[in-house]
């Protein structure tokens, strides 16, 4: 899964590019604020929403510009 991260002087926000956390019910893109380190922020959102047991990898795959970076994430899911 890819996560888009936008960082400027005042905040860091991230957006999931697929899955349940991509948009709201009315199709509005969801952006989450990263308070503290990015790895923990992404992991916490995924755990709180029942999508992951934990995040295992946050890998930068593309620096789009000075404020936008794409990351690939890997995580463990619940087993049925």
C-alpha positions as CSV (number, residue, x, y, z in Angstrom):
1,X,0.0,0.0,0.0
2,X,1.2,3.5,-0.7
3,X,0.8,6.5,1.6
4,X,1.2,10.1,0.4
5,X,2.9,12.4,3.0
6,X,2.8,16.2,2.8
7,X,5.1,18.1,5.2
8,X,5.5,21.8,5.6
9,X,6.7,24.0,8.4
10,X,3.5,23.7,10.4
11,X,2.3,20.1,10.0
12,X,2.8,16.7,8.5
13,X,-0.2,14.9,7.0
14,X,-0.7,11.6,5.3
15,X,-3.2,9.9,3.0
16,X,-3.8,6.2,2.3
17,X,-4.1,5.6,-1.5
18,X,-6.3,2.6,-1.2
19,X,-8.6,0.8,1.3
20,X,-11.0,1.8,4.0
21,X,-9.0,4.8,5.1
22,X,-8.8,6.4,1.6
23,X,-12.1,8.3,1.6
24,X,-15.1,9.1,3.8
25,X,-18.5,7.8,3.1
26,X,-19.2,10.8,0.8
27,X,-16.0,10.2,-1.1
28,X,-14.0,13.0,0.5
29,X,-10.3,12.2,0.7
30,X,-9.1,11.5,4.2
31,X,-5.9,13.1,5.5
32,X,-4.5,12.3,8.9
33,X,-2.1,14.5,10.9
34,X,1.1,12.9,12.0
35,X,2.0,14.0,15.5
36,X,5.3,12.7,16.5
37,X,7.1,10.2,14.2
38,X,5.5,9.2,11.0
39,X,5.8,5.4,11.5
40,X,3.9,5.5,14.8
41,X,1.3,7.8,13.4
42,X,0.5,5.6,10.5
43,X,0.6,2.5,12.7
44,X,-1.7,3.9,15.3
45,X,-4.4,4.9,12.7
46,X,-4.3,1.4,11.1
47,X,-4.5,-0.3,14.5
48,X,-7.3,1.9,15.8
49,X,-9.3,1.2,12.6
50,X,-8.8,-2.5,12.8
51,X,-6.8,-2.8,9.6
52,X,-3.5,-3.9,11.1
53,X,-1.8,-5.6,14.0
54,X,1.3,-3.5,13.5
55,X,3.3,-1.7,10.8
56,X,6.5,-3.4,9.8
57,X,8.0,-1.2,7.1
58,X,7.8,2.4,6.0
59,X,9.9,2.8,2.8
60,X,10.3,6.0,0.9
61,X,9.7,5.2,-2.8
62,X,9.4,8.7,-4.4
63,X,10.1,12.3,-3.5
64,X,7.5,14.1,-5.5
65,X,8.7,17.6,-4.6
66,X,9.9,19.6,-1.5
67,X,6.8,18.9,0.5
68,X,5.4,15.6,-0.9
69,X,6.8,12.1,-0.6
70,X,5.3,8.7,-1.4
71,X,5.9,5.8,1.0
72,X,5.3,2.1,0.6
73,X,4.0,0.5,3.8
74,X,4.0,-3.1,4.9
75,X,1.9,-4.3,7.8
76,X,0.6,-7.5,9.6
77,X,-3.1,-8.1,9.4
78,X,-5.5,-10.1,11.6
79,X,-5.8,-13.7,10.7
80,X,-9.3,-15.1,10.1
